[in-house]
Amino acid sequence: MKIGFVGLGKMGGNMVKRLIEKGHTIVAFDPAEAAREEARRNGAQVSDSLQGLAEKLEAPRIVWLMVPSGRITDEVIQTLATLLSKGDTLIEGGNSFYKDSITRAGILNPKGISFLDAGTSGGIWGLTVGYCLMVGGEEEAFRRCEPIFKDLAPQDGYAHVGPNGAGHFVKMVHNAIEYGMLEAYAEGFELMHAKKEFNLDLKKISELWNHGSVVRSWLLELAADAFRKDSSLDSIKGYVEDTGEGRWSVLEAVEGNVPAPIITLSLLQRFRSRQEDSFSAKVIAALRREFGGHEVKRDKHGPV
């Protein structure tokens, strides 16, 4: 298929590369010239504007949007709404608030432009292992774009989960669960790190738990990788960002009278990490770097 792709950052650039490797034709745009040049080297056709991108696509057009959530997403969608036509489809794969996605669909659908909100998980590993895709929107639009989802995802790694907003809602909850899982691992490793008289090898334990243990997971594999690089995580400052989904999930829980104490406390722990350094925060920062390529703050007291 021929696909327009807007946003060539860590996720978007790799998604473009994976789609090209699967035989799709990509017309790519990013405001950063370096990102456009990398996409060109990977085999994409490149445009230096959104208008140019739209002009290079034949109707009915499909455009995948992968830019930071919030104002930037709104601005790009507003521009694309003037460039796309009835019968075209816009897929938004960023971490947008699901209520914003419902609003955007309400703007585009009356123009005859289908809107799909595609919650996308996979981080920097998606290029090789594929992306888990949670797609909201009209069933017919989903089926038209299904070859794209199939080639981006691993086997059984994509699904139509409901109407507009459902894709980003499910991704919001997915990330909130991630918050809780990271916090539980972090606290456990801090307990072991604090038991100095045992001199526990956290890398070895991470690897051990992945063989038959009920807590085995990909995150534990990444923990082993992180401890292999820095056994005490001395080079990482225990400062943990949140990207919005945890906050939105806690607000949703409050509005819906749904008890979500683990997710709530894991969000608050991230706030605490910004006030005082801790080993558990170092673990979360290290794991986010391993699975998502997120930057870590360097501890000036630790080795580089």
Backbone bond lengths (Angstrom), bond angles and torsions (degrees), N, CA, C in turn:
res aa  C-N    CA-C-N  psi(-1)  N-CA   C-N-CA  omega(-1)  CA-C   N-CA-C  phi
1 M - - - 1.457 - - 1.525 109.86 -
2 K 1.317 116.29 156.00 1.456 121.29 175.27 1.525 107.81 -101.05
3 I 1.326 115.90 123.81 1.454 121.76 -170.60 1.520 109.48 -130.42
4 G 1.315 116.54 134.81 1.450 120.60 168.98 1.515 108.89 -85.67
5 F 1.328 116.70 138.85 1.459 119.35 -177.76 1.524 108.88 -133.64
6 V 1.342 115.52 122.31 1.467 121.80 -177.37 1.529 108.76 -115.13
7 G 1.341 116.15 119.54 1.457 121.11 -179.35 1.517 110.05 107.52
8 L 1.324 116.45 108.07 1.470 121.13 -172.56 1.521 111.30 -123.22
9 G 1.330 115.97 41.47 1.459 120.87 177.37 1.514 111.85 -77.47
10 K 1.340 116.53 -155.07 1.470 120.68 -176.88 1.520 112.06 -57.34
11 M 1.322 117.08 -43.09 1.462 120.68 179.47 1.518 110.81 -80.99
12 G 1.330 116.12 -53.48 1.455 120.02 -174.65 1.505 113.85 -60.17
13 G 1.336 116.99 -41.71 1.466 119.72 179.63 1.508 112.21 -61.31
14 N 1.329 116.78 -42.09 1.464 120.50 178.84 1.522 111.83 -69.92
15 M 1.318 116.97 -34.78 1.464 119.58 177.87 1.523 110.92 -65.01
16 V 1.324 116.08 -40.83 1.464 120.22 176.27 1.523 110.01 -60.32
17 K 1.314 116.66 -45.95 1.464 120.68 -179.68 1.524 111.32 -60.72
18 R 1.333 116.70 -42.89 1.471 120.26 -179.74 1.532 110.68 -64.79
19 L 1.322 116.95 -41.73 1.463 120.09 -179.67 1.524 111.12 -64.93
20 I 1.324 116.92 -40.30 1.474 120.13 177.78 1.522 110.08 -63.88
21 E 1.333 116.11 -42.11 1.469 119.63 178.93 1.521 111.52 -62.80
22 K 1.342 117.14 -26.45 1.464 121.79 178.74 1.531 112.36 -87.59
23 G 1.336 117.26 1.78 1.461 120.32 174.37 1.507 116.34 100.58
24 H 1.326 118.39 3.90 1.455 120.76 178.95 1.532 110.53 -81.99
25 T 1.320 116.00 154.68 1.462 122.34 174.78 1.518 108.18 -99.39
26 I 1.324 116.46 125.20 1.458 121.08 -175.05 1.520 110.64 -115.84
27 V 1.333 115.28 131.29 1.459 122.35 168.56 1.523 105.51 -107.37
28 A 1.324 117.81 115.68 1.457 121.51 -169.03 1.514 112.50 -114.63
29 F 1.340 114.86 147.00 1.462 120.72 174.23 1.516 110.03 -140.78
30 D 1.321 115.57 139.09 1.458 123.75 170.66 1.524 105.84 -151.78
31 P 1.327 118.90 143.28 1.462 119.34 179.45 1.530 113.69 -64.94
32 A 1.351 116.53 -20.44 1.465 120.10 -179.99 1.527 110.25 -85.53
33 E 1.312 116.10 122.14 1.461 120.39 -178.26 1.521 112.06 -61.13
34 A 1.340 117.26 -38.14 1.466 120.67 -179.42 1.525 110.91 -61.93
35 A 1.332 116.83 -39.63 1.466 120.87 178.49 1.517 110.97 -66.28
36 R 1.335 116.89 -39.51 1.467 119.79 178.00 1.518 110.88 -64.84
37 E 1.318 116.78 -40.38 1.463 119.95 -179.16 1.521 111.53 -66.44
38 E 1.323 116.45 -37.70 1.469 118.49 177.14 1.522 110.66 -64.64
39 A 1.337 116.72 -41.35 1.469 120.04 177.25 1.516 110.57 -62.50
40 R 1.334 117.01 -38.49 1.458 120.19 178.04 1.538 110.57 -62.69
41 R 1.334 115.55 -43.15 1.474 119.51 178.80 1.525 111.18 -62.90
42 N 1.318 117.15 -29.80 1.463 120.86 179.76 1.528 112.67 -83.16
43 G 1.340 117.13 -2.22 1.459 120.06 174.34 1.507 115.67 109.28
44 A 1.332 117.83 5.22 1.464 119.92 179.95 1.520 110.99 -83.06
45 Q 1.329 115.55 150.68 1.459 120.22 164.30 1.528 106.43 -79.03
46 V 1.313 117.57 138.54 1.461 120.31 -172.52 1.514 110.59 -118.97
47 S 1.321 115.19 139.16 1.467 121.49 174.37 1.523 108.44 -118.54
48 D 1.338 116.58 149.19 1.458 120.03 178.63 1.528 112.08 -99.04
49 S 1.344 116.72 12.99 1.463 120.53 176.66 1.520 109.78 -159.35
50 L 1.332 116.14 160.88 1.460 120.55 176.06 1.525 110.52 -66.11
51 Q 1.324 116.87 -37.61 1.461 119.90 178.42 1.518 110.89 -63.06
52 G 1.329 116.61 -42.86 1.456 120.61 178.12 1.511 111.84 -62.42
53 L 1.329 115.71 -38.76 1.466 119.90 177.87 1.521 110.70 -62.04
54 A 1.327 116.83 -47.26 1.467 120.49 -179.49 1.520 111.45 -61.96
55 E 1.324 116.33 -37.52 1.459 120.35 -178.75 1.519 112.61 -69.91
56 K 1.324 117.57 -24.86 1.468 121.08 -179.45 1.527 112.68 -83.62
57 L 1.320 117.66 -6.33 1.464 122.04 -178.88 1.523 110.51 -103.18
58 E 1.336 116.02 144.45 1.462 120.44 178.11 1.525 109.42 -97.10
59 A 1.322 116.64 144.42 1.461 121.44 178.00 1.529 110.23 -69.36
60 P 1.329 116.45 145.83 1.464 127.92 -7.05 1.537 110.57 -75.68
61 R 1.309 116.44 131.14 1.453 121.79 -173.40 1.528 111.91 -89.14
62 I 1.342 114.17 149.13 1.467 121.57 173.64 1.521 107.33 -123.97
63 V 1.322 115.89 124.97 1.461 120.87 178.61 1.524 108.71 -124.58
64 W 1.338 115.82 127.44 1.469 121.71 176.75 1.523 107.94 -101.65
65 L 1.329 115.66 127.20 1.461 122.07 -178.70 1.526 109.19 -106.96
66 M 1.352 116.62 125.32 1.468 121.23 -178.12 1.530 108.82 -137.22
67 V 1.341 114.88 71.44 1.462 120.64 -178.40 1.527 108.62 -126.15
68 P 1.338 118.19 166.88 1.472 120.25 -179.25 1.523 112.00 -57.29
69 S 1.326 115.37 144.15 1.467 120.08 -178.13 1.522 111.03 -68.54
70 G 1.328 114.61 160.65 1.455 119.66 176.90 1.518 113.37 99.53
71 R 1.324 115.27 -137.45 1.465 121.34 -171.95 1.522 112.20 -59.54
72 I 1.345 117.60 -41.84 1.466 119.80 -178.13 1.524 110.47 -62.32
73 T 1.318 116.19 -43.63 1.470 119.63 178.37 1.521 110.46 -60.31
74 D 1.320 116.78 -45.29 1.473 120.15 179.39 1.524 111.29 -58.83
75 E 1.331 116.26 -45.37 1.467 119.94 -177.09 1.530 111.41 -63.83
76 V 1.323 116.34 -42.46 1.464 119.38 -179.28 1.523 110.42 -67.23
77 I 1.334 117.41 -42.19 1.461 120.05 -179.93 1.528 110.51 -65.17
78 Q 1.319 117.32 -39.89 1.463 120.07 177.66 1.527 111.36 -60.35
79 T 1.334 116.09 -39.85 1.466 119.29 177.84 1.520 110.95 -68.99
80 L 1.325 117.16 -46.11 1.465 120.65 -179.05 1.524 111.36 -63.19
81 A 1.319 117.06 -31.25 1.471 120.14 179.48 1.523 111.22 -61.75
82 T 1.330 117.42 -25.27 1.472 120.93 178.17 1.527 111.95 -89.00
83 L 1.333 117.10 -12.94 1.463 121.59 -176.13 1.519 113.05 -104.97
84 L 1.329 116.53 -26.43 1.458 120.39 179.69 1.527 110.28 -88.95
85 S 1.321 115.56 166.67 1.468 120.80 -174.20 1.519 110.69 -130.43
86 K 1.316 114.89 172.69 1.455 121.20 176.78 1.526 109.76 -55.71
87 G 1.327 115.46 131.80 1.464 121.21 -179.05 1.515 113.46 99.01
88 D 1.346 117.02 -14.43 1.465 120.72 178.72 1.531 110.02 -79.95
89 T 1.325 115.42 163.75 1.471 121.53 -179.73 1.514 110.00 -130.64
90 L 1.325 116.26 133.08 1.460 122.38 174.56 1.523 108.45 -113.64
91 I 1.335 115.84 124.89 1.464 121.98 177.82 1.527 107.64 -108.30
92 E 1.325 116.75 127.21 1.461 120.70 179.76 1.522 108.71 -112.27
93 G 1.345 116.33 112.16 1.453 120.92 -172.21 1.512 115.56 -105.49
94 G 1.336 118.11 5.20 1.455 120.21 -179.85 1.526 111.84 -77.96
95 N 1.333 115.65 -179.04 1.467 120.76 179.87 1.530 110.30 -89.66
96 S 1.310 116.28 65.40 1.456 120.67 -178.19 1.524 111.36 -84.72
97 F 1.333 115.87 153.43 1.455 121.89 173.81 1.521 108.11 -67.62
98 Y 1.326 116.46 132.95 1.462 119.80 -170.72 1.527 112.58 -62.46
99 K 1.335 117.95 -31.31 1.457 119.96 178.87 1.533 110.91 -67.98
100 D 1.339 116.18 -32.30 1.466 119.74 174.54 1.521 110.37 -65.09
101 S 1.323 116.51 -37.63 1.472 120.52 179.87 1.525 111.10 -66.32
102 I 1.319 116.65 -37.99 1.464 120.03 176.60 1.529 110.06 -62.86
103 T 1.336 115.97 -42.61 1.467 120.71 178.26 1.527 111.07 -62.42
104 R 1.332 116.36 -44.19 1.474 120.23 -178.56 1.529 110.94 -64.57
105 A 1.319 116.29 -39.42 1.466 119.31 176.99 1.528 110.39 -62.59
106 G 1.340 116.07 -37.16 1.456 120.15 179.48 1.517 113.28 -66.81
107 I 1.326 116.47 -24.19 1.467 120.94 176.26 1.519 111.06 -82.07
108 L 1.335 117.02 -41.26 1.462 121.38 -173.67 1.527 113.37 -82.25
109 N 1.323 117.27 -39.90 1.465 119.80 -174.25 1.523 113.74 -59.62
110 P 1.346 120.15 -39.78 1.472 119.12 177.15 1.530 113.41 -63.39
111 K 1.322 117.10 -21.03 1.460 121.36 176.70 1.527 111.94 -84.17
112 G 1.344 115.95 -1.96 1.459 120.47 -177.58 1.515 113.10 83.71
113 I 1.335 116.54 10.53 1.467 121.37 178.73 1.524 107.97 -98.05
114 S 1.312 116.68 119.71 1.463 120.57 179.56 1.528 109.94 -75.26
115 F 1.320 115.71 142.34 1.465 121.30 179.46 1.517 109.07 -123.59
116 L 1.329 116.41 128.58 1.456 122.80 175.68 1.520 108.70 -121.13
117 D 1.328 116.64 125.79 1.459 120.26 173.63 1.527 107.34 -97.29
118 A 1.331 114.67 116.41 1.458 120.92 -172.61 1.525 109.88 -114.33
119 G 1.326 116.24 95.74 1.453 119.63 173.10 1.520 108.98 -61.42
120 T 1.314 116.70 128.21 1.472 121.47 -171.38 1.518 110.32 -124.90
121 S 1.326 116.49 121.68 1.460 121.84 177.94 1.524 109.15 -122.96
122 G 1.303 116.37 144.38 1.463 119.72 179.20 1.508 112.84 155.30
123 G 1.338 115.98 -21.39 1.458 119.84 176.71 1.514 112.87 55.71
124 I 1.326 115.53 -150.34 1.456 120.78 -177.61 1.525 112.30 -72.38
125 W 1.341 117.08 -11.15 1.470 120.68 -179.86 1.517 112.81 -86.95
126 G 1.336 116.68 -9.89 1.461 119.67 -175.52 1.506 114.28 -60.92
127 L 1.326 116.89 -29.92 1.465 120.17 -179.62 1.514 111.18 -56.09
128 T 1.321 117.02 -43.03 1.465 120.60 -175.91 1.524 113.43 -94.59
129 V 1.333 117.77 -37.73 1.472 118.85 -175.30 1.520 112.87 -102.82
130 G 1.341 117.39 -10.29 1.453 120.23 178.52 1.523 112.46 98.88
131 Y 1.340 115.22 165.51 1.456 122.66 -177.29 1.528 110.05 -112.94
132 C 1.329 115.56 138.04 1.462 120.34 172.95 1.521 107.44 -84.00
133 L 1.332 116.74 124.35 1.459 122.03 -172.68 1.523 111.00 -119.39
134 M 1.320 116.46 124.54 1.457 124.39 -179.75 1.528 106.69 -114.29
135 V 1.317 118.05 106.31 1.463 121.06 -166.08 1.528 111.53 -111.38
136 G 1.344 114.73 128.34 1.453 121.17 174.52 1.516 110.59 -111.91
137 G 1.342 116.63 150.07 1.462 120.97 179.49 1.509 111.35 138.34
138 E 1.311 115.53 -171.54 1.465 120.45 -178.83 1.529 110.25 -67.93
139 E 1.302 115.23 139.02 1.467 121.17 -179.42 1.525 111.37 -58.35
140 E 1.331 116.84 -41.16 1.465 120.44 -178.06 1.525 111.12 -62.20
141 A 1.328 117.19 -43.10 1.470 120.91 178.75 1.525 110.34 -65.75
142 F 1.318 115.87 -39.87 1.468 119.74 177.66 1.524 110.23 -59.31
143 R 1.328 117.59 -44.29 1.469 120.45 -178.00 1.528 110.68 -65.71
144 R 1.334 118.13 -37.33 1.460 120.42 177.99 1.524 110.93 -61.24
145 C 1.318 116.35 -36.28 1.470 121.08 -175.25 1.523 112.67 -96.33
146 E 1.317 117.88 1.80 1.461 120.96 -173.65 1.525 113.83 -57.59
147 P 1.358 120.58 -36.68 1.469 118.21 177.12 1.530 113.37 -57.85
148 I 1.324 116.97 -30.81 1.470 120.37 177.65 1.518 109.68 -69.01
149 F 1.330 116.72 -48.15 1.460 120.51 -179.39 1.533 110.80 -61.84
150 K 1.319 115.76 -40.82 1.458 120.38 -178.21 1.525 111.28 -61.76
151 D 1.332 116.91 -39.07 1.460 119.78 -177.14 1.531 112.75 -82.12
152 L 1.316 117.36 -23.07 1.459 119.74 175.78 1.523 111.76 -79.14
153 A 1.309 117.10 -30.28 1.463 121.79 -171.61 1.531 111.79 -96.27
154 P 1.340 116.86 158.48 1.465 119.54 167.22 1.531 108.61 -73.99
155 Q 1.297 117.48 176.86 1.465 120.32 179.72 1.531 109.90 -58.14
156 D 1.332 116.12 131.98 1.469 123.91 -179.24 1.528 112.19 61.40
157 G 1.323 117.23 24.88 1.453 121.02 -175.56 1.512 115.30 -101.91
158 Y 1.338 118.16 16.69 1.468 120.30 175.66 1.519 108.69 -143.62
159 A 1.343 115.60 153.85 1.465 119.27 178.03 1.520 110.16 -160.83
160 H 1.329 115.30 149.74 1.456 121.85 169.49 1.518 105.74 -84.53
161 V 1.350 117.55 116.18 1.462 120.61 -171.10 1.520 113.78 -103.97
162 G 1.351 117.31 -7.01 1.452 118.07 179.19 1.521 112.10 156.18
163 P 1.340 117.78 -166.20 1.468 121.84 -178.15 1.521 111.07 -73.93
164 N 1.321 116.16 -178.92 1.462 120.67 179.47 1.531 111.43 -52.72
165 G 1.313 115.07 133.69 1.457 121.96 -176.80 1.509 112.64 99.33
166 A 1.346 117.48 -27.89 1.459 120.40 -176.00 1.530 112.04 -66.29
167 G 1.334 116.35 -36.49 1.459 119.25 -179.34 1.512 111.86 -62.58
168 H 1.329 116.52 -47.76 1.457 119.47 -179.89 1.527 111.90 -74.99
169 F 1.328 118.38 -25.68 1.461 120.22 174.13 1.525 110.24 -66.02
170 V 1.327 116.58 -47.07 1.468 120.30 179.64 1.526 110.39 -63.28
171 K 1.335 117.51 -39.60 1.468 120.10 177.80 1.528 111.12 -66.04
172 M 1.325 117.41 -35.95 1.468 121.41 176.10 1.525 110.32 -59.46
173 V 1.323 116.54 -47.97 1.459 120.56 -179.84 1.529 110.28 -66.71
174 H 1.332 116.71 -39.72 1.461 121.68 176.05 1.527 110.39 -53.34
175 N 1.336 116.31 -47.95 1.458 119.94 -178.31 1.521 112.14 -70.33
176 A 1.332 116.71 -31.68 1.459 119.50 176.14 1.528 110.87 -65.71
177 I 1.326 116.43 -40.11 1.473 120.30 175.39 1.530 109.82 -62.29
178 E 1.325 115.66 -40.68 1.467 120.48 176.27 1.526 110.95 -56.29
179 Y 1.337 116.99 -41.75 1.460 120.75 177.78 1.530 110.18 -55.24
180 G 1.346 115.73 -48.91 1.461 120.33 -178.05 1.520 112.96 -64.47
181 M 1.332 116.59 -41.70 1.467 120.29 179.47 1.523 110.99 -64.10
182 L 1.328 116.87 -44.68 1.454 120.29 179.17 1.525 111.11 -61.23
183 E 1.329 116.89 -41.04 1.458 120.24 -179.54 1.522 111.19 -64.87
184 A 1.339 117.31 -41.49 1.465 120.24 179.82 1.531 111.11 -63.77
185 Y 1.327 117.52 -46.44 1.468 119.99 176.20 1.529 110.71 -60.25
186 A 1.339 116.07 -43.44 1.459 119.86 -176.68 1.520 111.54 -61.93
187 E 1.328 117.20 -43.75 1.457 119.97 -179.55 1.534 111.00 -66.31
188 G 1.325 116.46 -39.34 1.464 119.15 178.33 1.521 111.94 -63.07
189 F 1.324 116.42 -44.56 1.461 119.15 179.62 1.525 111.23 -68.15
190 E 1.331 117.44 -31.66 1.463 118.20 176.47 1.524 111.09 -67.16
191 L 1.338 117.30 -38.47 1.464 120.56 175.69 1.531 110.97 -57.90
192 M 1.322 115.96 -44.88 1.462 119.43 -179.36 1.523 111.45 -70.30
193 H 1.312 117.02 -38.24 1.471 121.40 179.33 1.530 110.88 -63.44
194 A 1.350 115.64 -33.54 1.465 120.18 -178.27 1.532 112.90 -75.60
195 K 1.322 117.71 -17.61 1.479 121.46 -178.21 1.525 108.78 -84.36
196 K 1.329 115.57 73.55 1.461 121.42 -170.56 1.526 112.73 -62.30
197 E 1.340 117.64 -32.77 1.467 118.72 -175.59 1.524 113.25 -67.20
198 F 1.336 117.42 -18.99 1.464 120.07 178.58 1.525 112.28 -89.98
199 N 1.334 116.73 -17.68 1.472 120.95 -179.70 1.526 110.76 48.92
200 L 1.331 116.37 54.71 1.463 121.79 -173.78 1.522 111.54 -72.02
201 D 1.328 115.39 138.92 1.457 122.75 177.47 1.530 107.50 -91.63
202 L 1.333 116.73 101.33 1.464 120.49 -173.23 1.521 112.45 -68.82
203 K 1.323 117.93 -32.33 1.465 120.40 175.02 1.524 109.95 -62.51
204 K 1.325 115.98 -46.72 1.464 120.95 -178.99 1.523 110.98 -62.01
205 I 1.325 116.74 -40.15 1.459 120.63 -179.46 1.529 110.63 -69.58
206 S 1.332 116.44 -38.83 1.472 119.87 176.19 1.520 110.43 -57.51
207 E 1.329 115.68 -45.41 1.469 120.56 179.96 1.517 110.77 -67.31
208 L 1.325 117.30 -40.30 1.466 121.92 -179.91 1.522 111.26 -60.03
209 W 1.319 116.40 -47.24 1.464 120.75 -175.98 1.515 112.57 -65.23
210 N 1.300 118.25 -15.82 1.463 119.98 178.86 1.519 112.78 -85.10
211 H 1.301 117.55 5.38 1.471 121.52 179.48 1.519 109.37 -119.50
212 G 1.334 115.79 87.41 1.455 121.57 174.87 1.508 114.97 91.36
213 S 1.329 118.94 -11.79 1.460 121.21 -178.49 1.524 110.84 -73.87
214 V 1.342 116.25 150.06 1.461 119.90 178.41 1.529 111.55 -73.51
215 V 1.326 118.72 -12.26 1.469 119.97 178.51 1.522 111.64 -102.97
216 R 1.331 117.05 13.44 1.463 119.53 179.57 1.530 109.66 -64.22
217 S 1.333 115.27 145.79 1.462 119.70 -178.51 1.515 109.82 -171.62
218 W 1.344 114.83 169.88 1.466 120.81 174.58 1.521 110.49 -63.71
219 L 1.337 117.06 -35.02 1.456 119.70 178.82 1.529 111.09 -61.66
220 L 1.327 117.21 -35.69 1.465 119.49 177.27 1.529 110.84 -68.80
221 E 1.320 117.29 -35.46 1.458 119.67 174.62 1.523 110.01 -60.79
222 L 1.334 116.13 -41.70 1.457 120.30 179.12 1.523 111.14 -69.86
223 A 1.332 117.24 -32.52 1.462 120.21 176.00 1.524 110.13 -62.20
224 A 1.328 115.88 -42.75 1.465 119.12 177.80 1.522 110.80 -60.65
225 D 1.330 116.75 -40.67 1.465 120.33 177.75 1.535 110.64 -62.91
226 A 1.330 116.19 -41.92 1.464 120.04 -178.65 1.531 111.01 -65.97
227 F 1.336 117.21 -43.35 1.464 120.36 -179.73 1.524 111.63 -70.81
228 R 1.332 116.10 -26.74 1.467 119.15 176.17 1.530 109.82 -66.46
229 K 1.309 116.49 -37.36 1.465 121.15 179.81 1.530 112.21 -73.79
230 D 1.326 116.44 -33.85 1.472 120.84 -175.03 1.524 106.77 -156.76
231 S 1.327 117.02 96.87 1.471 121.68 -168.44 1.523 113.48 -60.88
232 S 1.332 118.55 -27.38 1.466 121.41 179.03 1.520 112.49 -114.15
233 L 1.323 116.89 5.05 1.470 122.73 -178.81 1.523 112.25 54.66
234 D 1.336 115.50 33.49 1.461 120.20 -177.57 1.524 113.09 -66.08
235 S 1.314 116.27 -23.78 1.469 119.09 -176.35 1.523 112.99 -85.73
236 I 1.345 116.77 -1.75 1.458 121.12 -176.45 1.522 110.27 -112.86
237 K 1.301 116.00 131.87 1.459 120.29 174.39 1.519 108.62 -82.25
238 G 1.319 117.24 136.53 1.462 121.47 -177.61 1.516 112.83 -77.65
239 Y 1.319 115.72 62.34 1.465 123.28 -179.86 1.516 107.04 -118.40
240 V 1.338 117.22 120.65 1.465 120.84 -173.12 1.526 109.99 -120.00
241 E 1.329 116.32 120.80 1.457 121.69 177.23 1.532 110.28 -77.63
242 D 1.318 116.39 162.02 1.464 120.75 165.84 1.518 107.12 -127.07
243 T 1.326 115.41 141.86 1.460 120.19 -172.57 1.528 113.44 -100.57
244 G 1.325 117.55 8.98 1.454 119.97 174.43 1.517 115.10 113.86
245 E 1.337 116.85 -37.10 1.465 119.21 -173.14 1.527 112.27 -64.37
246 G 1.340 117.25 -35.42 1.462 120.02 177.66 1.516 111.64 -63.61
247 R 1.332 116.53 -44.62 1.463 120.69 178.58 1.524 110.70 -61.97
248 W 1.352 115.74 -46.10 1.470 119.41 -179.17 1.524 110.91 -61.68
249 S 1.333 116.83 -38.99 1.465 120.35 -178.83 1.526 111.17 -67.12
250 V 1.326 116.71 -40.22 1.465 119.76 177.89 1.529 110.09 -64.33
251 L 1.331 117.73 -42.95 1.460 120.50 177.48 1.530 111.21 -62.79
252 E 1.328 116.11 -39.69 1.468 120.26 177.84 1.519 110.50 -63.05
253 A 1.339 116.86 -40.19 1.457 121.00 178.39 1.526 111.09 -63.43
254 V 1.329 116.22 -42.06 1.462 120.46 178.92 1.533 110.09 -64.03
255 E 1.339 115.91 -46.96 1.473 119.68 -178.70 1.526 111.98 -63.98
256 G 1.338 116.75 -33.36 1.458 120.26 -176.84 1.509 114.47 -96.97
257 N 1.341 117.72 6.35 1.463 122.14 -178.27 1.530 111.56 55.75
258 V 1.324 115.17 39.90 1.460 120.87 179.75 1.538 108.81 -103.91
259 P 1.333 118.65 120.47 1.467 119.41 179.09 1.527 110.68 -68.99
260 A 1.313 116.45 121.65 1.467 121.35 179.44 1.529 109.13 -138.06
261 P 1.337 117.51 61.95 1.466 119.50 -173.35 1.520 114.07 -67.22
262 I 1.329 118.22 -35.79 1.468 120.03 -177.83 1.523 110.36 -67.52
263 I 1.325 116.14 -47.18 1.467 120.35 179.12 1.533 109.81 -61.96
264 T 1.325 116.75 -43.04 1.460 120.17 -179.61 1.520 111.33 -62.34
265 L 1.330 116.85 -47.73 1.464 119.88 -178.25 1.526 112.02 -67.65
266 S 1.336 116.50 -33.85 1.470 118.27 178.37 1.527 110.65 -66.79
267 L 1.353 116.96 -34.91 1.458 120.17 174.87 1.529 110.35 -65.58
268 L 1.329 116.93 -44.73 1.460 120.21 -179.98 1.522 111.81 -64.44
269 Q 1.324 117.13 -32.29 1.458 120.53 176.92 1.528 110.91 -64.43
270 R 1.330 116.48 -33.43 1.462 118.84 176.54 1.523 110.57 -66.20
271 F 1.317 116.27 -38.18 1.457 118.88 175.65 1.530 110.06 -62.95
272 R 1.334 116.12 -41.77 1.458 120.45 -179.57 1.522 111.93 -62.46
273 S 1.330 115.74 -32.47 1.470 119.46 -178.49 1.522 111.97 -62.85
274 R 1.317 116.65 -20.84 1.469 120.02 -177.78 1.529 112.22 -85.84
275 Q 1.319 115.02 -6.80 1.458 119.53 -179.74 1.526 112.28 -104.59
276 E 1.314 117.09 -29.01 1.453 120.98 -174.18 1.520 109.09 -152.24
277 D 1.311 116.98 136.74 1.463 120.50 -179.39 1.527 110.12 -72.17
278 S 1.338 117.28 147.66 1.458 121.91 176.48 1.520 109.27 -153.88
279 F 1.310 116.51 155.48 1.461 120.00 -179.20 1.520 111.42 -68.52
280 S 1.348 116.93 -36.79 1.466 118.58 179.67 1.521 110.78 -62.09
281 A 1.338 117.11 -37.86 1.458 119.86 177.31 1.517 110.90 -67.33
282 K 1.327 117.26 -35.14 1.459 120.28 175.51 1.529 110.26 -60.18
283 V 1.350 116.90 -42.73 1.470 121.11 -179.86 1.525 110.22 -60.44
284 I 1.346 117.46 -46.24 1.458 120.58 -179.24 1.526 110.72 -64.55
285 A 1.337 116.55 -43.90 1.463 120.01 178.55 1.523 110.92 -59.56
286 A 1.358 115.89 -42.34 1.465 120.03 179.92 1.523 111.64 -65.49
287 L 1.339 117.16 -41.59 1.465 120.28 -179.27 1.528 111.23 -68.01
288 R 1.346 117.47 -38.49 1.457 119.30 177.57 1.526 110.76 -64.19
289 R 1.333 116.66 -35.37 1.465 119.59 175.53 1.520 110.37 -64.62
290 E 1.342 116.80 -40.64 1.469 120.64 -175.47 1.522 111.71 -69.81
291 F 1.360 117.72 -42.85 1.475 116.67 -174.94 1.515 113.42 -92.30
292 G 1.314 117.90 -22.17 1.453 118.95 -174.84 1.504 115.72 -123.59
293 G 1.337 116.91 -3.11 1.451 119.72 -177.91 1.518 112.92 70.05
294 H 1.352 117.05 18.15 1.458 120.41 -179.78 1.529 110.22 -69.15
295 E 1.310 116.19 141.41 1.450 120.83 -178.97 1.526 110.51 -67.00
296 V 1.336 116.15 148.17 1.455 121.71 173.77 1.519 108.74 -113.80
297 K 1.320 115.00 150.05 1.452 120.04 174.81 1.524 107.95 -86.19
298 R 1.298 118.35 130.80 1.449 123.44 -177.00 1.520 111.00 -81.05
299 D 1.337 115.53 134.69 1.458 121.41 176.13 1.515 108.22 -81.55
300 K 1.333 115.83 119.15 1.464 119.21 -176.22 1.519 112.78 -64.68
301 H 1.361 117.06 -16.93 1.454 119.95 -178.90 1.529 112.68 -89.94
302 G 1.332 116.09 -13.87 1.457 119.63 -176.01 1.507 112.16 -96.86
303 P 1.347 117.64 169.00 1.467 121.21 178.14 1.505 110.77 -69.47
304 V 1.307 116.80 154.23 1.461 122.47 177.89 1.519 108.63 -96.21
